[in-house]
Amino acid sequence: MAAPRFRLAGGRTFTLGEALLVTAASAVVPGIAHRRAGRRRTGAALLAGYAAVLLLAAVLPTGLPHALSPPDRPAATTAVSVAMAVAWATLILSSYLAVRPPPMRPAGRAAAGTMVAVLCALAAAPPLLLARHAHPYSVVVSDALARHPPGRPPAVPDPCPI
């Protein structure tokens, strides 16, 4: 028996496997699923937003060290990381909803839901891990810099005293 196919607004048809594959591709290149579903403007807006975030991520670190005082950096890193995790999971869910198949049998629905949930968890894990470790790493770096301020080398005992 052939896999069930469904027709989208743009006239394209996809199987469940193709819909999940396009959803997974959308986690890497946002907007692909929306464009494949015939929502060209939404897909282009998502891709443009992704390009803007990449550009901002490339430019922002040059001005960031002076924009935030050291105590505020872990909080800002945590907030941005959590927002990024939520946005990425929302993007994946939205991508699947754009190309989802019509009502399926319960087993197919459970499999599709599980795959989308796994994709969301995989996409959200790195930013959430960064958010979890931002403060402890900041404390370690602050302690190291407090002991050895920049410009002054740490006192290292001479290994060969004469």
PyMOL commands that set and color helices and strands:
alter all, ss='L'
color gray80, all
select helices_A, chain A and resi 16-28+32-36+40-67+70-99+106-147
alter helices_A, ss='H'
color red, helices_A
select strands_A, chain A and resi 6-7+13-14
alter strands_A, ss='S'
color yellow, strands_A
deselect
rebuild
show_as cartoon
